[in-house]
Amino acid sequence: MEDTATIHGLAGEAFALLKRGDREADGIGRVLVTDSPPEWMRDLCWAAHQDGSDGGMMPDDWRYEFIGDALNHIEEHGDEQDADDLRDSYHEWFDGAYVYTNQRTAWLASNAGRGEYVDDAVAEFGGGEFDTTTRIYLGMEAEAMEVFASVLRSLEELTDEG
């Protein structure tokens, strides 16, 4: 990592340290960090697992998925947008992601604490007018935005831009 790294350049470097692979016998593709990531990348991933309303989480496939999404988005748009615009454009991008019910229910089922994200999102946005999968999606989006904020904060701290 260079001392004069930019947020989008560093995001690209970090994204390159992620790989798809099969960790379990079920054959589901996972986002994994390469075997020997630099310490700053381990710190970024750790912070993304510990930040947020859930009070911290052990290494988690969905958190790594959201870390990868955030890094990819920042790499693609970080040279042309400030932090607020990056958050807005990521939010807009996320609105079109994970649209399948099986993705949403897999996210919810993957960790017992994820129901809290759904409950909090429904309380914030008034869930009466949403169907069940939309409610789950609101919780999923809340967690993804939390991870995005953590990743962006970590990158800002690692660069001259922070």
C-alpha positions as CSV (number, residue, x, y, z in Angstrom):
1,M,0.0,0.0,0.0
2,E,1.3,3.4,-1.0
3,D,1.3,6.3,1.4
4,T,-0.4,8.5,-1.2
5,A,-3.1,5.9,-2.0
6,T,-6.5,7.1,-3.0
7,I,-9.7,5.6,-1.7
8,H,-10.7,4.1,-5.0
9,G,-7.2,2.8,-5.7
10,L,-6.9,1.2,-2.3
11,A,-10.4,-0.2,-2.7
12,G,-9.3,-1.9,-5.9
13,E,-6.2,-3.3,-4.2
14,A,-8.4,-4.6,-1.4
15,F,-11.0,-6.0,-3.8
16,A,-8.3,-8.0,-5.6
17,L,-7.5,-9.7,-2.3
18,L,-11.0,-11.3,-2.3
19,K,-11.7,-14.4,-4.2
20,R,-14.7,-16.7,-4.8
21,G,-14.4,-20.2,-3.6
22,D,-16.1,-23.1,-2.0
23,R,-15.4,-23.3,1.7
24,E,-18.0,-25.9,2.5
25,A,-19.1,-29.2,1.0
26,D,-22.4,-27.6,-0.1
27,G,-20.6,-26.0,-3.1
28,I,-22.0,-22.5,-2.6
29,G,-19.6,-19.8,-3.8
30,R,-18.3,-17.7,-1.0
31,V,-16.4,-14.4,-0.8
32,L,-13.1,-15.3,0.9
33,V,-10.0,-13.2,1.7
34,T,-6.9,-14.6,0.1
35,D,-4.7,-16.8,2.3
36,S,-2.2,-14.1,3.4
37,P,-3.8,-10.7,3.2
38,P,-1.9,-7.7,4.5
39,E,-2.6,-6.5,8.0
40,W,-4.5,-3.5,6.8
41,M,-6.9,-5.7,4.9
42,R,-7.4,-8.0,7.9
43,D,-8.1,-4.8,10.0
44,L,-10.6,-3.6,7.4
45,C,-12.5,-6.9,7.4
46,W,-12.4,-7.1,11.2
47,A,-13.8,-3.6,11.6
48,A,-16.6,-4.4,9.1
49,H,-17.5,-7.4,11.2
50,Q,-17.4,-5.5,14.5
51,D,-19.0,-2.2,13.6
52,G,-22.7,-1.7,13.8
53,S,-25.8,-2.2,15.8
54,D,-25.3,-6.0,16.1
55,G,-22.5,-5.5,18.5
56,G,-20.1,-7.5,16.5
57,M,-20.1,-10.8,14.6
58,M,-17.8,-13.6,13.9
59,P,-16.4,-13.9,10.4
60,D,-19.5,-14.3,8.2
61,D,-20.1,-15.0,4.6
62,W,-22.7,-12.3,4.1
63,R,-20.4,-9.7,5.7
64,Y,-17.6,-10.7,3.3
65,E,-20.1,-10.5,0.5
66,F,-21.1,-6.9,1.5
67,I,-17.4,-6.0,2.0
68,G,-16.8,-7.1,-1.6
69,D,-19.8,-5.1,-2.8
70,A,-18.6,-2.0,-1.0
71,L,-15.0,-2.3,-2.2
72,N,-16.1,-2.9,-5.8
73,H,-18.4,0.1,-5.7
74,I,-15.8,2.4,-4.2
75,E,-13.2,1.2,-6.7
76,E,-15.5,2.0,-9.6
77,H,-16.8,5.3,-8.3
78,G,-14.4,6.6,-5.7
79,D,-12.4,8.7,-8.1
80,E,-15.4,10.8,-9.1
81,Q,-17.5,11.0,-6.0
82,D,-17.0,12.3,-2.4
83,A,-18.0,10.2,0.6
84,D,-21.6,11.4,0.7
85,D,-22.1,10.8,-3.0
86,L,-20.5,7.4,-2.7
87,R,-23.0,6.4,0.0
88,D,-25.9,7.6,-2.1
89,S,-24.8,5.8,-5.2
90,Y,-24.1,2.6,-3.3
91,H,-27.6,2.8,-1.8
92,E,-29.1,3.2,-5.3
93,W,-27.0,0.3,-6.6
94,F,-28.0,-1.9,-3.6
95,D,-31.7,-1.2,-4.4
96,G,-31.2,-3.4,-7.5
97,A,-29.1,-6.1,-5.9
98,Y,-30.2,-9.3,-4.1
99,V,-33.7,-9.2,-5.7
100,Y,-34.3,-12.9,-5.4
101,T,-36.3,-14.3,-2.5
102,N,-33.8,-17.2,-2.0
103,Q,-31.0,-14.6,-1.5
104,R,-33.0,-12.7,1.1
105,T,-34.1,-15.7,3.0
106,A,-30.6,-17.2,2.9
107,W,-29.2,-13.9,4.4
108,L,-31.9,-13.9,7.2
109,A,-31.3,-17.6,8.0
110,S,-27.5,-17.3,8.1
111,N,-27.4,-15.6,11.5
112,A,-29.9,-15.4,14.3
113,G,-29.0,-11.8,14.9
114,R,-30.1,-10.7,11.5
115,G,-33.8,-10.6,12.6
116,E,-32.8,-7.5,14.6
117,Y,-31.9,-5.7,11.4
118,V,-35.3,-6.5,10.0
119,D,-37.1,-5.4,13.1
120,D,-35.2,-2.2,13.2
121,A,-35.7,-1.4,9.5
122,V,-39.4,-2.2,9.8
123,A,-39.7,0.1,12.8
124,E,-37.9,2.9,11.0
125,F,-39.7,2.6,7.7
126,G,-43.1,1.4,8.9
127,G,-43.4,-2.2,7.7
128,G,-47.2,-2.3,7.5
129,E,-47.2,-1.6,3.8
130,F,-44.4,-4.1,2.9
131,D,-44.6,-7.8,2.3
132,T,-42.3,-10.3,4.1
133,T,-39.6,-10.4,1.6
134,T,-39.4,-6.7,1.3
135,R,-39.2,-6.4,5.1
136,I,-36.3,-8.9,5.0
137,Y,-34.7,-6.9,2.2
138,L,-34.9,-3.7,4.3
139,G,-33.0,-5.4,7.0
140,M,-30.4,-6.8,4.6
141,E,-29.9,-3.3,3.1
142,A,-29.5,-1.8,6.6
143,E,-26.7,-4.3,7.3
144,A,-25.1,-3.7,3.9
145,M,-25.1,0.1,4.4
146,E,-23.5,-0.4,7.8
147,V,-20.7,-2.5,6.3
148,F,-20.3,0.0,3.5
149,A,-19.9,2.8,6.0
150,S,-17.3,0.8,7.9
151,V,-15.3,-0.1,4.7
152,L,-15.3,3.5,3.6
153,R,-14.2,4.7,7.0
154,S,-11.4,2.2,7.0
155,L,-10.2,3.3,3.6
156,E,-10.4,6.9,4.5
157,E,-8.2,6.2,7.6
158,L,-5.7,4.4,5.4
159,T,-5.3,7.2,2.9
160,D,-4.5,10.9,2.7
161,E,-8.3,11.5,2.1
162,G,-9.3,10.5,5.7
